Amino acid sequence: MNIGKPRRLGKTIEDIEEGDSLSLTESIEDKELLLYLGLTNDANPLYIQHDYAQKTEYGKPIVPSIMLMGIITSAISKHLPGPGSHVVNFSVNFVEPVFHYETLTFKFEVIKVDKMKDVVTISIEVVNEEEDRVLDAVVMVQPPQVTITDLEEKEGEINE
């Protein structure tokens, strides 16, 4: 089943080089938090109850760790390598908690291109407004695969 029009694929393994990078800024607002919590049916009071969170070492509600990982995988799917890519390994270190309403900068850099395994390794560092590092991650991603149909379409464009 093909819904909608075909979407342009992201960068293939041939188009990616070590040092390729991406930086994006995300604000963690109530709307995103409530959508995530509703979708996952996660009612952890540490994420949503101010009175509970005040009694913890954090002092106020924190952003779910998996939600931050979702922002990373979304950027990989949309930008680097882009549509058609697939995360095959995810290693993450949550350095500091992230609180509601923080603005984070996600810095992505391709640190390895393995054409034999058809995988790129991307390093991610996330900092808050104060430039405090809150998260480090290393993600192995299989870039979009070039299919015979893709090659035929590209050849057709060249011949026109």
Buried (B, 14 or more C-beta within 10 A) or exposed (E): EEEEEEEEBBBBBEEBEEEBEBEBEBEBEEEBBEEBBEEEEEEBEBBBEEEEBEEEEEEEBBBBBEBBBBBBBEBBBEBBBBEBBBBEEBEBEBBEBBBBEBEBBBEBBBEEBEEEEBBBBBBBBBBBEEEEEBBBBBBBBBBBEBEEEBEEEEEEEEEE
